[in-house]
């Protein structure tokens, strides 16, 4: 959890009255951030555009890394075709298809076999 100093927390009403001062402090890097509270609960944070863009970029990079790891894990894992899986568990696919013929989505399912 992120911590805030006492002078980084500002009430919503003080923020409304002193927005230009807050914006000046953020723009001049006098303050890194302001947490806005309403009814004694932190509701939002004001950051410089540079800091926001850095956080957003870092977040996107982490997401790409996670996706890359998933792809690599799947490339290295053994997969079975539907036919091999059915055979492994003793399922007759023709019998299964015949039992599903009355279902409205049967035609779609049959095309993936």
N, C-alpha and C positions, 0 to 999 in steps of 0.2 A: 504494500500500500504506500502511496506517496504521502509524504508529510508536508505540511505547510507551516510557515512561520506565522506568528500572530498578525504581522503587517501584510501578509499575502492573502488573508481572508477578508472579504468585504461583503457587506450585506447587499441584497438586491436593491434596496432603496438608496443606500449610499452609492452604489454603482450608477444608478440612474442620475443621481445628483452630480456625481464626480467623474462621469465617463471620460471627459477630455483629459483629466489628470491621469486616470488609469491608462488610457491609450498612450499618453506621452511617456509614462514610466515604462510601458512595454516597448514602445518604439525606440526609446533611448537606451534600452537594456538596463535601466535602473532596477527594474524588477523582471524576473524571469517569467513569472506567472502570477495570476490572481485567481483565487477560488471564490466563487460567488455563492453566498449562502442565502437561503430563504427559510424562515421558520426554524433556524438553527440547524439546517441540513444543507450540506454542500450540494449544489445543483449543477454548476457549470464551472469551466475554467477558461480564462482568457490567456492566450499565448501569442507570441509574435508570429507572423506569417512564416518566418524562417524556421522557427521551432516546430510549428505545425507541419510544414512540408517535410522536415527531417523525420518527424515521428511517422507521418504517413508513408514515406519512402521506406523507412525501416520495417514498418508493418507489412508492406507489400513484399519486401525482400524475404521476410520470415515466411510469408505464405508461399512464395515460390520455392523456398527451401523445403517446406513441408510437402509440397506437391512433388518435387524432385525425389524426395525420399520415398514417397508412396510408389512412384513409378519404378524406382530401382528395386524396391521390395517386391513388387509384382513381377518384374522382369526375372528376378532370381527365385521366384516361387514356382513350384510345379502346379500346372493346371490340368484338369481333365476335361475332355469334351463331354457333351451331354450323353453321347452313346457310350463312352467309356465309364462315365459315372453310373448310368443305368445298368450296365453290365456288372460293374463292381457290386452293386446292391441287389442284383438279381431281378431287375425290372425289365419287362418286355415292353419296349416302346410302342410297338404296333398295338399291343393289347391296351396300353395306356391311352393311345390316340383314339382307339375305338370306343373306349369308355367315356371320352370327352366330347364325342361328336355332337351331342345334344346341347352343348354349351355355346353361347353366342360368340365367344372369343376363340373357339376351337380352330378356326381357319387360320387365324394369326399365329397361334401356338404351333400349328402343324408346319408352318413355313420355316420355323427356326430349327427344326430337327435335322 
